[in-house]
Amino acid sequence: MARDKYQTLTEQMFYILICLTQESYGVDIMKKVEELTNGRVIIGPGTLYSLLDNFVRENIIIETKIENRKKNYIITSFGTEMLEKEYLRVTKLKRDYEALIKGGEQN
């Protein structure tokens, strides 16, 4: 089941889902991720379309329309729940780091 398989998300997965909070198509997603991360995270077409297919299969996102070979996608409520859980998990990691390494200093 998707909950087990996607208990934690890779950076690529996380950024794809962030982009799909607004309806987007593949090439658009790749550009948005690169811009959002200032080029730190690059998602190639093979990785992107493989993840999109998996996300559709697991009802994390849905296809909204298809024009020629161009497919648009948007995140589902289940996908939004996953994204929020990952955000909370990463936020907790940051807080733990700050508490243990930085002595509780806030950035």
N, C-alpha and C positions, 0 to 999 in steps of 0.2 A: 504494500500500500504506500501511497505517496508520503504519508506522514513519517514513516520509517525511513524511506529512501531519501527524503529531503529534510531530515531532522536539522541539519545545518546546511547552509547554502554556500557555494563558492562565490567569490567576488563576481564572476561573470554572471552567475544565476541571479545574484542580488541586484546587480545593475540592470539586467534585462527586465526583471520584474518592476523595478522603479520606473523604467521607461514605459512599461506597459500600464501604468496607472492612467495613461492617456493612450488612446488608440494609435497604433503605429505599425509600420511594416518593417521588414527585415533590415534593409539598408539604412533606414531612418534610425533604427535601434543602434546599429553599429556606430553611426555618427554621433548620436546622443551620448552614448557611453564614453566614447573617446573625448568628446567635448567636456562632459561632466567631470571626468577624472583628469583632465589636462594631459591626455595621452598616456596616463599611467596604466590604464586597463584597455587593452585592445581585444576585441572579439572578432575572430575570423569567421567567414561565412560557414565553414564546416561545423565549427563549434556552435554558432548561433542557430543554424537550422536544425541541428541535432537536438539542442536544448528546447527549441520551440516545439518540435514534434513531440518530445517527451512531455513537455508541459501541457500540450493540448490533450495528449492521451490520459494524463493524470488529472484533468479538469482544473489545472492551475491557471490556465489562460484559455481563451476561446478565439477561434477565427471569426472575424466580424464580416469580412467581405473578401472576395477574390476577384481581381481584375487582371486578366491575362495570367501571367505567372506571379503577380504581386498579391501577397496575402496580408491582410491587416489583422492585428491581434489586439486583445485587451485582457487585462487581468480579471479573474473571477473573484468572488468573495472568499473562496477557499485560498486562492493565491494571495489575496490581501492579508488574510490571517497568517499565512506562512511568512510573508514579508515582514509583518509586524513582529512576529515571534523572533525572527532573525535579528531585527533591529534591537529588540530588547536584550537578546543574548549578547550581541556585540557591545551594546551600551554597558551591560554588566561587566564584560571583560575590561572595558576602559576604566570603569569605576574601581574594579579590583586592582588593576595596574596602578592607578593613582593612589589608592590606599596603601598598597604594599611597597611600591617602588618610589613614588614621589612623596610619600609621607602625608597623603591626603591633600596635597596642593591641587587646586583647580586651575585648569588652563583657560 
